[in-house]
């Protein structure tokens, strides 16, 4: 096999020759001559120029391909940053939503003593040695509030308590009652007639006021209790009270 070759020498000469190869054992030999570029024929000179141009073009293509390959990672690197934006925005909005519901629920608090007025109504009437009036509390304030549980109740004569404070009757289950301004709730009372007890043990005494503590409050309301009778003995149980229920009756 014979191949033609062309080379430039360091002194500016052009080497043109032929190469003889042996396909069977990979051995080869080259022959050629070194000449200055100007010494060759025009045809060969143009061949050399064309070969050089082809080599340079191949190098440029290789460079372009390399830079194109390197551009891909930078484009794909921008994708993660874009994908993070939606999750950040969504998670940031949740707390504020959850924060507005909590404020609304906390806005309605327990009714305070100064927001309430009290009165006694006939309630369930009387019989079997007891009377069953209703203690009614009305929201006289300007804001909605809640009542839950038992009031504290006692009878007084002047500055002295007569009989024991009301004992809790668990017949009714407690529930939270929301009172808008002007709305009421009632607690059913049982007042045992003082005459049912031995006079020596009770010492019946006319009451003039009833002292009422709304649920969870330390300030009391006082209403007229004329017509009710208690016992001078503070240990005699004549009052019983149930939890508040909605309405006046």
Buried (B, 14 or more C-beta within 10 A) or exposed (E): EEEEEBEEEEEEBBBBBEBEBEEEEEEEEEEBEBBEBEEBEEEBBEBBEEEEEEEEEEEEEEEEEEEEEEEEEEEEEEEEEEEEEEEEEEEEEEEEEEEEEEEEEEEBEBBEBEBBEBBBEEBBEBEEEBBBBBBBBBBBBEEBBBBBBBBBBBBBBEEEBBBBBBEBBEEEEBEEBBBEEEBBBBBBBBBBBBEEBEEEEBBBBBBBBBBBBBBEBEEBBEBEBEEBBBBBBEEBEBBBBBBBBEEBE
